[in-house]
Amino acid sequence: MKAIVLLLAWVSVTYALDNGLGLTPPMGWNSWERFRCNTDCVNDPENCIGEKLYMQMADRMAEDGYKDAGYQYINVDDCWMAKERGPDGRLQADPVRFPSGMKALGDYIHSKGLKFGIYEDFGTETCGGFPGSKFFMESDAQTFADWGVDLLKLDGCYSNIQDMTSGYPIMEFFLNKTGRPILYSCSWPAYFVANSKIPDYKAIAKSCNIWRNFDDIQDSWESVVSIVGYYGKNKGNFSDVAGPGSFNDPDMLIIGNFGLSREQQRSQMAMWAIMAAPLIMSTDLRKIDPYSKALLQHKEVIAINQDRLGKPGALLVDMNMIQFWIRPVTPEGSVAFAVLYTGSAGTPEKLSVQCQSLGMVGPGAYNVTEVFDGHFIGMFKPTSNINITVNPSGVFFAKAVYLGDQK
């Protein structure tokens, strides 16, 4: 058994967009990773990007426990539009795939007690080749408000990254000008990173509720590990500016799709909770298996993700494919911690870790509980050691509740 002592440090600074939205990481569903830009509603009517798909997902969200678990947004991603704007210059939905129009779709989603998200692009075209918002930001913002949109995801294809620093805040201004509360999701920093530039995260946090920093997630463990690794490096100190109102977005949950084992699905759910990431599912809720469904609705994991402190976790050590992450949570002095085994082969690792290395630094005692199974591990002092076993591509995920001085 390996004995491990880690060093702990974090800084708490917040530069949040003050529009009253996203005080905890938003939760919902998005079509992109699972359904992509499938516009063939003739040959694949059940899975194409059309109003039927989003209405059915809204039904499943409302009726199958997701809404009760905290998921709110049904997010329409790219490829929903007609190829041309209307005669008045306004955006319009593809008339075949969205015959009722976007206002009617939003009304349907709202009738289920859910919120309506939509996609656009900062550039001249969306990534899928549909009309972008460049030169139309004010009218597009008003169009979205008129349709009852509650979240805008603004991508950055077919644009100059130098324009983004001023352009994304302009869209924020126009969204606010409509008077409708619209949570603002920005892809601004991801395009800077793709061009090997360090984004101005303080400026981003002042204009955006959530923001993408890195590559699109793919349906594979390798993709999840790559994203977690990038967030662990925290290049540009983007975690320092995150908090209530403004959160880093490592992209969608792929739990319930095809690329992750059960162990790996637990790992993604735990790491998105530790990172205070938006929980945006992208899977077929009509066909999801019971294991994945229960995992996505896991109350204790969601509670950590939604902790009101809103402070993302930090990577302390990455050693021989074993990562140690901690996140401060309520009640005061408490922490959640995750030990992630990024390798996908081998045998379980048995570790002995000093509790103060896992954020348990108060003068008193802590009750430690494994999150997924709810197993009470025991009461520990900071100088105690805790024994941990973690499986390949798995995670040990626990919460340590501070009890104060137990003298």
Helices and strands as residue ranges (DSSP letters): E 2-4, E 27-30, H 32-35, H 51-63, H 66-69, E 73-75, H 102-111, E 115-121, H 137-147, E 151-155, H 161-177, E 183-186, H 188-194, H 201-207, E 210-212, H 221-233, G 238-241, E 247-249, H 262-274, E 279-281, H 290-296, H 299-305, E 314-319, E 322-329, E 334-341, E 349-354, G 355-358, E 365-370, E 376-380, E 385-390, E 395-404
